[in-house]
Amino acid sequence: MSNDSPSSTFIGGGQFGRVYATQDRPILAFKVVRRAERTADLVAEHAAISTVYAYTVASTALFTIPRPLGLYVPTAGKCCVSPPFEELCPTHATYVMDRIPSLPSILSDALLGRFAPKNSQPITMCRLYFGKESAAIGKDSARCRFFNSRNCPIDFATYDWLRTAVAPFAALPDPQHVAAGMGHMMARVHNAGYDCRDMEFTLAGGYSTSQDTGLTTWGLHAFDFDQMNRLPDSLDEQVELMCQSFVINDPYFPRPRPGDAMYESFKRGYAGESNESTRTTAFFEALERI
């Protein structure tokens, strides 16, 4: 799987893995470990996404995470996917999940037309940098000199501009609702026993509404589980790890400023889903002291 094949295409790489996608239905993503000695890391990542998915699948979460579909380890037998795509994972550990659809072209075109240099490639997803008041695509109309369509962060003002300027997407939730959704998802991850380290929150396409036409709309997605740590048993150690993960992550989350509308929405979203009230109080008290 080092090269594209008729049945798959390379779509990105991470710290220790490469990600491919099938070109035909069902559209799946395969994360393949680069070196056999990192197999245990990939297995741990699959355990994290599977555990977190179990905590979110039945919820009304605004953000969705990719559905984990199977894990293949060469020493353990065949890939447990139906139908099995054995040709995509013959020699290295692999896990399989739903692929996040690309940003609808009308949203990509709107952003490209206002902010990007001419002849830029289509935007596949937008990272929601709601903790940064001027992301790579900012709130003014100046075109970005160093625009990158594969890594496209937008701040909450640009996100709000999309809601008001691109008529078909007026139904996008307002920024405070999105901030609450981030808090909701972070609480779910903490409930599942992980620290939410390096998780990404994005605007992209929605999953198909028609099996015949493959029509898509917008969707909010959270993903990237390879840096997550299990939470320790001690409350103090849990809070310390949760705060560290909040601070070192890319600026998706509103900054912890009491009274700020975006932060208060994030905080309410988190508190509404957390199953540990004492830990929740300690977490936000510690965040607000940073």
Buried (B, 14 or more C-beta within 10 A) or exposed (E): BEEEEEEBEBBEEBEBBBBBBBEEEBBBBBBBBBEEEBBEBBBBBBBBBBBBBEBBEEEEBBBBBBBBBBBBBBEEEEBEBEEBBEEBBEEBBBBBBBBBBBBBEEBBBBBBEBBBEEEBEBBBBBBBBBBBEEBBBBBEEEBBEEBEBEEBBBBBBBBBBBBEEBEEBEEBBEBBEBBBBBBBBBBBBBBBBBBBBBBBBBBBBBBBEEEEEEEBBBBBBBBBBBBBBBBEEEBEEBBBBBBBBBEEBBBBBBBBEEEBEBBBBBBBBBBEBBEBEEBBEBBBEBBEEE
